[in-house]
Amino acid sequence: MGAKTQRCRIATAAIAVITAIAVAATVEAAAQQTPAEKRAAENAVFARAAAARGTPDIRGLALGMTLPEVERKLGAEIARLEPERKPDWRPPAFYNYTQNYRLTDGSLMAVTYTSPITGAIASTILYEQTLREGPAPERMLAELERKYGAIDQRTGSGYWLTWHLRSRLPVDDGLGSFLKAHFRADKENRVDYLRLVLNDYKFAMHDEQTAAEARRESDRRAVEQNRSGSPRF
């Protein structure tokens, strides 16, 4: 064996030892992390994934759309509104509003709009579909990943999925919104139920706080307007 070959083998062995030590140190460091540190590290991974994603949609509907935009997008797919709206309907001034859309194929789309104070825009979109001839679970997973990208979290049976998203509201951790999917398979191992949810929960919380403050201010103004000056008999 040549001296050069011997030196190469020694170098390779040394690299292997160093790598093993580094991996062991990483594993040990991870094991020594507190629950809070583990959550922070996990959230950092989710934040990077969220920053790389675009704006996902469910059948063309995306967070931030207004009611007219949603209904123009769904168009002739809307079979009926639940609840029905009277011609003079207006969104509640200081509260969010949920409109259910029953579609022509039997599926349900429920959209929650924020109060007019923050623009009356979609902060939650829920979609439910019951299937007669659904795909196998593996194919459903593949189709969801094809549209929405790599899944961040799989829990439960593996059919509870989460993609983390950036909130419309600027936040320090870069998170605050998500897309969640859940489906189940029947006895023939075919998907018979699908549920998708888009939710910007941090913006929704901000809307509730802003609307509550506006409501209190409106109530104070009403009280002041009903007060008289000096007493008169």
C-alpha positions as CSV (number, residue, x, y, z in Angstrom):
1,M,0.0,0.0,0.0
2,G,1.4,3.4,-1.0
3,A,2.0,6.2,1.4
4,K,-0.4,8.4,-0.5
5,T,-3.2,5.8,-0.2
6,Q,-2.5,5.3,3.5
7,R,-2.7,9.1,4.1
8,C,-6.1,9.2,2.2
9,R,-7.5,6.4,4.3
10,I,-6.4,8.1,7.5
11,A,-7.9,11.4,6.3
12,T,-11.2,9.7,5.4
13,A,-11.3,8.0,8.8
14,A,-10.6,11.3,10.5
15,I,-13.4,13.0,8.6
16,A,-15.8,10.2,9.5
17,V,-14.9,10.5,13.2
18,I,-15.3,14.3,13.1
19,T,-18.7,14.0,11.4
20,A,-19.9,11.4,13.9
21,I,-18.8,13.7,16.8
22,A,-20.6,16.7,15.2
23,V,-23.8,14.7,14.6
24,A,-23.7,13.4,18.2
25,A,-23.2,16.9,19.5
26,T,-26.2,18.1,17.4
27,V,-28.4,15.3,18.7
28,E,-27.3,15.9,22.3
29,A,-27.9,19.7,21.9
30,A,-31.4,19.0,20.5
31,A,-32.1,16.7,23.4
32,Q,-31.1,19.3,25.9
33,Q,-33.4,22.0,24.4
34,T,-36.2,23.2,26.6
35,P,-39.8,22.9,25.2
36,A,-39.8,26.6,24.6
37,E,-36.5,26.3,22.6
38,K,-37.9,23.4,20.6
39,R,-41.0,25.4,19.7
40,A,-38.9,28.4,18.7
41,A,-36.7,26.3,16.5
42,E,-39.8,24.6,14.9
43,N,-41.5,28.0,14.4
44,A,-38.4,29.3,12.6
45,V,-38.6,26.4,10.2
46,F,-42.3,27.1,9.6
47,A,-41.6,30.8,9.1
48,R,-39.0,30.1,6.4
49,A,-41.5,27.8,4.7
50,A,-44.3,30.4,5.0
51,A,-42.1,33.1,3.5
52,A,-41.4,31.0,0.5
53,R,-45.1,30.3,-0.3
54,G,-47.4,32.4,-2.4
55,T,-51.1,33.0,-1.7
56,P,-52.9,29.7,-1.8
57,D,-56.5,29.4,-2.8
58,I,-59.4,27.0,-2.5
59,R,-61.3,26.8,-5.7
60,G,-60.1,30.2,-6.6
61,L,-60.9,31.9,-3.3
62,A,-58.1,33.4,-1.3
63,L,-57.8,35.3,2.0
64,G,-58.2,39.0,1.6
65,M,-61.0,38.9,-1.0
66,T,-64.1,41.0,-0.4
67,L,-67.6,39.5,-0.6
68,P,-68.3,40.9,-4.1
69,E,-65.0,39.4,-5.3
70,V,-65.8,36.0,-3.7
71,E,-69.2,35.9,-5.3
72,R,-68.0,37.0,-8.7
73,K,-65.3,34.3,-8.6
74,L,-67.8,31.6,-7.6
75,G,-70.3,32.9,-10.1
76,A,-72.7,30.3,-11.5
77,E,-71.3,27.7,-9.1
78,I,-73.4,29.2,-6.3
79,A,-76.6,27.1,-5.9
80,R,-77.9,29.1,-2.9
81,L,-76.8,31.3,0.0
82,E,-77.1,30.2,3.6
83,P,-78.5,32.4,5.1
84,E,-80.3,34.2,2.3
85,R,-79.7,37.9,2.2
86,K,-82.4,40.6,1.7
87,P,-81.8,43.2,-1.1
88,D,-81.1,45.9,1.5
89,W,-78.6,43.8,3.5
90,R,-75.5,45.5,4.9
91,P,-72.7,43.8,6.8
92,P,-72.8,44.5,10.6
93,A,-70.8,47.6,11.4
94,F,-68.7,46.3,14.2
95,Y,-68.7,42.5,13.8
96,N,-67.4,39.9,11.4
97,Y,-69.9,38.1,9.1
98,T,-70.0,34.5,7.8
99,Q,-71.7,33.7,4.5
100,N,-72.2,30.0,3.5
101,Y,-72.3,29.2,-0.2
102,R,-73.8,25.9,-1.2
103,L,-72.3,25.0,-4.6
104,T,-73.9,23.2,-7.5
105,D,-71.8,20.1,-6.9
106,G,-73.1,19.8,-3.3
107,S,-69.9,21.1,-1.6
108,L,-70.0,23.9,0.9
109,M,-67.9,27.0,1.0
110,A,-68.1,29.2,4.2
111,V,-66.3,32.5,4.2
112,T,-65.9,34.7,7.3
113,Y,-65.4,38.4,6.5
114,T,-63.9,40.8,8.9
115,S,-65.8,43.9,10.1
116,P,-66.1,46.9,7.8
117,I,-63.6,48.6,10.1
118,T,-60.8,46.5,8.6
119,G,-62.1,46.3,5.1
120,A,-64.7,43.4,5.3
121,I,-62.3,41.0,3.8
122,A,-62.1,37.2,4.0
123,S,-60.2,36.1,7.1
124,T,-61.3,32.5,7.1
125,I,-62.3,30.2,4.2
126,L,-63.7,26.8,4.9
127,Y,-64.5,24.2,2.3
128,E,-66.2,20.8,2.7
129,Q,-66.9,18.2,0.1
130,T,-68.4,14.7,0.5
131,L,-67.2,12.4,-2.3
132,R,-68.9,9.5,-4.0
133,E,-65.9,8.3,-6.0
134,G,-62.9,9.8,-4.2
135,P,-59.2,8.9,-4.9
136,A,-57.0,6.7,-2.8
137,P,-55.5,8.5,0.2
138,E,-52.0,8.4,-1.4
139,R,-53.3,10.1,-4.5
140,M,-55.1,12.7,-2.5
141,L,-51.9,13.5,-0.6
142,A,-50.0,13.8,-3.9
143,E,-52.7,16.1,-5.4
144,L,-52.6,18.4,-2.3
145,E,-48.8,18.6,-2.3
146,R,-48.9,19.3,-6.1
147,K,-51.1,22.3,-5.5
148,Y,-49.9,23.6,-2.2
149,G,-46.3,22.4,-1.9
150,A,-44.6,20.4,0.7
151,I,-46.6,19.7,3.9
152,D,-45.2,21.3,7.1
153,Q,-47.0,19.0,9.6
154,R,-48.9,15.7,9.5
155,T,-50.7,14.6,12.6
156,G,-53.3,12.1,13.8
157,S,-53.7,9.4,11.2
158,G,-51.5,11.3,8.8
159,Y,-54.5,12.8,7.1
160,W,-54.4,16.0,9.2
161,L,-52.2,18.4,7.3
162,T,-50.9,21.9,7.9
163,W,-49.1,24.5,5.7
164,H,-48.0,27.6,7.6
165,L,-48.5,31.0,6.0
166,R,-47.6,34.6,6.6
167,S,-50.4,36.8,8.2
168,R,-51.7,39.8,6.4
169,L,-50.8,41.6,9.7
170,P,-47.1,42.3,10.0
171,V,-45.8,40.2,12.9
172,D,-42.4,39.5,14.3
173,D,-42.3,35.7,13.8
174,G,-43.5,35.8,10.2
175,L,-46.5,33.5,10.9
176,G,-50.1,34.0,11.9
177,S,-52.0,32.2,9.1
178,F,-52.4,28.7,7.9
179,L,-53.9,26.2,5.4
180,K,-55.2,23.0,7.0
181,A,-56.5,20.0,5.2
182,H,-58.2,16.9,6.6
183,F,-59.7,13.9,4.8
184,R,-60.8,10.4,5.6
185,A,-61.1,7.2,3.7
186,D,-64.0,4.7,3.6
187,K,-63.8,0.9,3.9
188,E,-62.7,0.6,0.3
189,N,-59.7,2.9,1.1
190,R,-61.1,5.8,-1.0
191,V,-61.4,9.3,0.2
192,D,-65.1,10.1,1.0
193,Y,-64.6,13.4,2.8
194,L,-62.4,16.4,2.4
195,R,-62.1,19.6,4.5
196,L,-59.8,22.6,3.7
197,V,-59.5,25.7,5.9
198,L,-57.6,28.9,5.1
199,N,-57.3,31.1,8.2
200,D,-55.5,34.3,8.9
201,Y,-56.1,34.1,12.7
202,K,-53.8,36.9,13.7
203,F,-55.5,39.4,11.4
204,A,-58.9,38.1,12.6
205,M,-57.8,38.8,16.2
206,H,-56.6,42.3,15.2
207,D,-60.0,42.9,13.5
208,E,-61.9,41.9,16.6
209,Q,-59.9,44.2,18.8
210,T,-60.1,47.1,16.4
211,A,-63.9,46.6,15.9
212,A,-64.4,46.4,19.7
213,E,-62.6,49.7,20.2
214,A,-64.7,51.3,17.5
215,R,-67.9,49.9,19.0
216,R,-67.0,51.3,22.4
217,E,-66.2,54.7,20.9
218,S,-69.5,54.7,19.0
219,D,-71.4,53.9,22.2
220,R,-69.6,56.7,24.1
221,R,-70.6,59.2,21.4
222,A,-74.2,58.0,21.5
223,V,-74.3,58.5,25.2
224,E,-72.8,62.0,24.9
225,Q,-75.3,63.0,22.2
226,N,-78.2,62.0,24.5
227,R,-76.9,64.2,27.4
228,S,-78.5,67.6,27.9
229,G,-76.8,70.7,29.3
230,S,-78.3,72.4,32.3
231,P,-81.5,71.0,33.8
232,R,-84.8,72.4,32.6
233,F,-88.2,71.9,34.1
